[in-house]
Amino acid sequence: MTTSSLAHAAASPFAHFGARVAEIFAAIAHALSVSAGAEQRIDRIHALQALSDAELAERGIARDDIVAHVFDDFIKS
């Protein structure tokens, strides 16, 4: 085994470990992003639920359609 192949063999496990750690942090960042988005949608639902039926009608939203309205872009994708 040559010196360069020894160095490559020694570096490979650490390179793989680094890639796995990066994947884990990317997954955590994605989960936090999704969680923040869900929290914003829930806040929007609560805000719309606090409106009167007349105020909802002005916005073209029926009370029974609030959740579908807030998640419309998510449902269509």
Secondary structure as the mmCIF struct_conf table of DSSP 4:
data_model
#
loop_
_struct_conf.conf_type_id
_struct_conf.id
_struct_conf.beg_label_comp_id
_struct_conf.beg_label_asym_id
_struct_conf.beg_label_seq_id
_struct_conf.end_label_comp_id
_struct_conf.end_label_asym_id
_struct_conf.end_label_seq_id
HELX_RH_AL_P HELX_RH_AL_P1 THR A 3 GLN A 49
TURN_TY1_P TURN_TY1_P1 ALA A 50 ALA A 50
BEND BEND1 LEU A 51 LEU A 51
HELX_RH_AL_P HELX_RH_AL_P2 ASP A 53 GLU A 58
TURN_TY1_P TURN_TY1_P2 ARG A 59 GLY A 60
HELX_RH_3T_P HELX_RH_3T_P1 ARG A 63 ASP A 65
HELX_RH_AL_P HELX_RH_AL_P3 ILE A 66 VAL A 70
TURN_TY1_P TURN_TY1_P3 PHE A 71 PHE A 71
HELX_RH_AL_P HELX_RH_AL_P4 ASP A 72 LYS A 76
#
